[in-house]
């Protein structure tokens, strides 16, 4: 048989999704792939029931149901501080996963350079390969996950066409400050680069940190493609509803990419999800309070066990430092992947090896998430206590 596309040989399957499959095979508590184990808001479920019998059941407008785009334009018009045209500046996609690849394929020619912070959400690596772009990595250095602005400038000076910004950041939980965003924005304007953002955790930002849209900074609306989704905000990761918001000039081309990639996101789900976007502001306050509590509960549990970890400023991920285990005879020379597989089998809790997020040779971090009901988190913590026996 003839060889397959060389592109597909350049990346592996998703380690995050692989860990979920292994976790399921062993019946472990899955704190690897980030998704909640609770349901979308009641109003959304009622709207879904209504859509089941009242429709729509056929294709919506390819770039998104008018109701949903109108609701998104209203919500983001408020938070970005500018009027957003739902017809020319928004595309509804199958999750932000499609939004990101759509943005990359719209912006990049083969060989174009794109700046990616490391650690990064693994999709960006595959997105770059699929769109022909060449990633240029800028480290976010643990434990504070700060970065060196001159490295971004160097990348832009060398011709990088775009920068990918995950804010709040997966897996580090970093929330970029306004000053950091302004400094990046200033460079992107100076070197005429696009910014593609991934803001799916925008409503999981913990006090005193605040979420600032890159697109809301002066001069950035015209060069930023904001990608986000309803998955995390409304606990509906399986609905696969995401979107791009950007300048009409980019969105016009992105509409073509989206149309031929997927035609459109599921019509009845778009209709039902609109009910979520119509909820009052108190919904988002409640979500933040819920996740703040879960973060504190989980981190306090990790402290009780004595596991070294970061405290995320945003998102629902925690990175645990496993250096102390890797230093013992039992685990000497182990990879973080082997450790995670062992942990699934022996402890009954699934995590993602940190190496799948870092460009640098990092082998001492594993990522867990806390989007679980309290009793599940408590049981996971009870199981993690077993790690004490292996110090
Ligand atoms: N963003 C989530 C994570 O990092 C998962 C998203 C996905 O698997 N599509 O775990």
Boltz pocket constraint, residues with backbone or C-beta under 6 A from the ligand:
constraints:
  - pocket:
      binder: B
      contacts: [[A, 16], [A, 17], [A, 32], [A, 33], [A, 34], [A, 35], [A, 97], [A, 121], [A, 170]]
      max_distance: 6.0
